[in-house]
C-alpha cells in the first residue's frame, strides 16, 4: 500500500481540536470524581532508554541518508512541501525541507522557509508552565479564577485542568465564525468560550479544547510580565538554538511562512495568530526534533517532571476514533502517547493540524529515534510522512550486516 495512505486516517486532521460543544451541567458542586475515558501512562520500560544524555551532533551514515531522501521524494508526490527530520541520539541528525511554497506560483521553499506547526505549540506551552511550577512561580493546583475571575466556574478549575483538557470549557474553534475570519485576541476567545455551556464539571471528564491553552498563555504572561513569544524565546528557543521557531502574532507577520494548502490548492485569508499559545508557532522539523530531544532527555525539565507529563493520560479514542483495531491515542500534560501496532508502534510526542498544515513530532522507543514532519497541506496527515521515514529507517537497519 502507498506509504502516504497507510496511516493518513489514523489521526485524521488534528489538532486545533474539535471539542464538542454539547451543553454540560449547569451547576458544579466542586466534586471532582473522574468519569471520563480510560487513563493510562507511558510504560515504565521506556524511561531507562532516555537516561543517558546523548548528543544529536553529527550526520547519519550515507546509506541511511539516501534511504530517507528516497522516502521524502515519495512523500513529496502527495504534498506541495515538507520539512522533515530524523535524529538518532549518539549518531546524528538528518533534516530536509523541500517542495514548493505555493502551488500556483511554483515558488520553491528556501533556507528560511517556515511552516505553521499548529497544536505542536501546546508542548512548548506545557514546558513553560512546568518550568514555572518547578521554580515555585506558579502552582498547578492554583484555581483559574486567580487570573480569570470573570469566567463562571473558574474557581473549581486548576492550572493542571487546563494542561490536561479536563476543565470543561468548549474549544473556541468549535464555535461558528472562529475557524475563518479576522484575528481574535486571547481575551475574546476566552470570553466567547466561557459564555457557552460547560461540557462537564472540571476534573470529571476530558475533552480536547484549545481554550485552555489560550488561558495558559495569558497566565504565563501575567505571572512573568512578558509576552508569550518572549518567554518562549528566552526559555526554550534561545537556549536550545532553535533558529527557525517564531510565534505568529498579529503585529509581526512572518512572510517566510509558506502557504498552506488544501488538496494542493493554496489557502488564503487564514489568521494563524489567533490560536496563540494553543497553536500559533511557526517552525521547521529540525527545531521540533531538537526541542523534543531536549525535553525527553531532561534538558528542559527534570526527568521526574517529564515522566509526570506522561502519567494518568486520558484516552482520546472517543473524540478521535482509531482507524484500525489496536490503535490508541492518549493525552497527558501537553503531550500525547500513541500506539499504532501495524505502523510505528509506540510513540511519545504531539500532533498538530490547522488550515493548510499538519505536523507531528515524536520519539519512538523501538527505534530510539526522534522524528518530526510538517506538511503545508492539511489533506495529508503528517503522521503518514513519519511512517514513511520510519519504514525507511527500519529497512535500512535490517539490511545492514
C-alpha positions, 0 to 999 in steps of 0.5 A: 500500500502507498506509504502516504495512505497507510496511516493518513486516517489514523489521526485524521486532521488534528489538532486545533481540536474539535471539542464538542460543544454539547451543553454540560451541567449547569451547576458544579458542586466542586466534586471532582470524581473522574468519569471520563475515558480510560487513563493510562501512562507511558510504560515504565520500560521506556524511561531507562532508554532516555537516561543517558544524555546523548548528543544529536551532533553529527550526520547519519551514515550515507546509506541511511541518508539516501534511504530517507531522501528516497522516502521524502521524494515519495512523500513529496508526490502527495504534498506541495512541501515538507520539512522533515527530520530524523535524529538518532541520539549518539549518531546524528541528525538528518533534516530536509525541507523541500517542495514548493511554497505555493502551488500556483506560483511554483515558488520553491521553499528556501533556507528560511522557509517556515511552516505553521506547526499548529497544536505542536505549540501546546508542548512548548506551552506545557514546558513553560508552565512546568518550568514555572511550577518547578521554580515555585512561580506558579502552582498547578493546583492554583484555581483559574479564577486567580487570573480569570475571575470573570469566567463562571466556574473558574474557581473549581478549575486548576492550572493542571485542568487546563494542561490536561483538557479536563476543565470543561470549557468548549474549544473556541474553534468549535464555535461558528465564525472562529475557524475563518475570519479576522484575528481574535485576541486571547481575551475574546476567545476566552470570553466567547468560550466561557459564555457557552455551556460547560461540557462537564464539571472540571476534573470529571471528564476530558475533552480536547479544547484549545481554550485552555491553552489560550488561558495558559498563555495569558497566565504565563504572561501575567505571572512573568510580565512578558509576552508569550513569544518572549518567554518562549524565546528566552526559555526554550528557543534561545537556549536550545538554538532553535533558529527557525521557531517564531510565534505568529502574532498579529503585529509581526507577520512572518512572510517566510511562512509558506502557504498552506494548502488544501488538496494542493490548492493554496489557502488564503485569508487564514489568521494563524495568530489567533490560536496563540499559545494553543497553536500559533508557532511557526517552525521547521522539523529540525527545531521540533526534533531538537526541542523534543530531544531536549525535553525527553532527555531532561534538558528542559525539565527534570526527568521526574517532571517529564515522566509526570507529563506522561502519567494518568493520560486520558484516552482520546479514542472517543473524540478521535476514533482509531482507524484500525483495531489496536490503535490508541491515542492518549493525552497527558500534560501537553503531550500525547502517547500513541500506539499504532501496532501495524505502523510505528508502534509506540510513540511519545510526542504531539500532533498538530493540524490547522488550515493548510498544515499538519505536523507531528513530532515524536520519539519512538522507543523501538527505534530510539529515534526522534522524528518530526514532519510538517506538511503545508497541506492539511489533506495529508496527515503528517503522521503518514510522512513519519511512517514513511521515514520510519519504514525507511529507517527500519529497512535500512537497519535490517539490511545492514550486516 
